[in-house]
Amino acid sequence: MSPTLSQSGPAAFLRRSNPLDALLAEADRALRVLSGSASAGRPNPATAEEAPDTLSAQEKRHAAGLMRVNHVGEVCAQALYRGQAAVCREPGPRALLLEAAGEEVDHLVWCNQRLTELGSRPSLLNPVWYAGSFALGLLAGYAGAPRNLGFMAETEKQVEAHLEGHLRTLPEQDARSRQIVQKMKEDEAQHRASAEAAGGVPLPGPVKAAMRAMSKVMTTTAYRI
């Protein structure tokens, strides 16, 4: 067998386990996320047809602001879970984190598509959000599997609350944005339940409060920038 076609054996194992390869793979993923070139694994849930002039200019700006916030949230979640998984040594929790990160990519793509439809763009600060969240994920990952999964569960719980608030404030006639946000909310609830069922433990109150404060800064900034 030609060595260029072989996918097993010691050489392949070394390639897979090389820390530099892992670092380059994460850098490539980050670039695809931040450039908007990532692809969704599932179809966009926004199936409603949008009639021309359904939304006023003000409603479009508001909907775009909320979808930009949602997009930033998915950038952060993607980076957070990838960072946690990078240092997680337990196969089960690591697989759960990577599965959730994969679904967050779908959310990223859907939000980006909706922003384009609304004549807007993602946050200009996305590289900052990604880098900060990945670093936070690395730190959280060293806390052990129960805390690691607890961090995931609390993240998803807070994201669910944000999405529920967006469903209340999105224009009633903006069916396409609503369909995307509703599906995202369902996915986040499933991620939270999976993390809790896998052994995630509640985080200390001060940690939850710090997460809410950081989220407030992010959402307020991303709505406009």
Helices and strands as residue ranges (DSSP letters): H 10-17, H 19-35, H 57-87, H 91-117, H 126-141, H 145-169, H 175-197, H 205-224
